[in-house]
Amino acid sequence: MAAVEPAKPGAVEPSAVHAGTFRLAPAQLLGPTEVRDLAARLGIEPSKRLGQNFVIDAGTVSRITAMAGLDPADVVLEVGPGFGSLTLPLLAAARRVIAIEIDRALAAQLPLTVAERTPQLSDRLEVVHADAARVRDLPGEPPTVLVANLPYNASVPVVLHLLATVPSLRRALVMVQAEVADRMCAQPGSRTYGVPSAKLAWFATARRVGSVGRAVFWPVPRVDSGLVELIRHDPGSAAMRGMAAPGGPVSREAVFAVIDAAFSQRRKTLRSALAGWAGSAAAAEAVLRAAGIDPALRGEALGVAEFTRIAAAGAAGAGAAAASAGAAGAAASGATASLDIPC
């Protein structure tokens, strides 16, 4: 039976998960039979469109919960809880779980499953029927930790959206497709480094902490999965200081626009790739030199700190150009006005 393989030795692998006075017996967790029975009862077939691959191994979800390192005071945000395989151990380990489920039938069933299998934990669960990539408002106390088996077809957009819109999230442990996990954690200069890696680095430090075999899912996917840990940057951390622009704050949107442009033509130099963003190749080169970046480099060579400097230099250049144009316009108006003065 495939299971989570922690990246570092000594990971806790308890036979049951507990918090305070609550301890779940193995029989309270969901296995293959229970998941398939629930699916049959609800008439649900896993949807490829929604990227649904349900975890059916109780040992796997118990280990993931242990690896999340939850504190009894934590409020967990779970995305795509499905039938509740991971939700149940999370409820036992945290003070509260907010579960976002896009499937209406699954969202309606989840509280019933929890009430049936762990009635003492029912008041800890809040279910939100919504698209996690678009949700804005969450009920109750803000969540502190994201723990989720993310849909294969939307994992990175969901994580980026939640990090941007839920500032209370301090860390995360997410299960994603193995190659997506590699891209999320990739460093500048590597073959897998790209838009997901650079944008995630704006928010957090990403680290791959485990692998999950495909046999623990239903239906069985064609690829294995990986576990990624995210630790949000503290405002005063070295990472945040490295992203500080010399001329003052620069917006996330401005930095992400540079990242998108740099990787839109991955094999081209930054001078060429940023031409559309800057207005021309010559303008891109001027911005890059102002930011202290070699125009002959490619986007894959830069970290988020360098992309931030480029965005700041671009904003400074645009501001200077606007000021120059304004001054020229004012001078022209003054010259015209002088011609109208009667002799």
Secondary structure by P-SEA (a helix, b strand, c coil): cccccccccccccccccccccccccccccccaaaaaaaaaaaccccccccbbbbbccaaaaaaaaaaacccccbbbbbccccccaaaaaaaacccbbbbbbccaaaaaaaaaaaaaccccccccbbbbbcccccccccccccccccccccccccaaaaaaaaaacccccccbbbbccaaaaaaaacccccccccaaaaaaaacbbbbbccccccccccccccbbbbbbbbbccccccaaaaaaccccccccaaaaaaaaaaaacccccccccccccccccaaaaaaaaaaaccccccccccccaaaaaaaaaaaaaaaaaaaaaaaaaaaaaaaaaaaaaccc
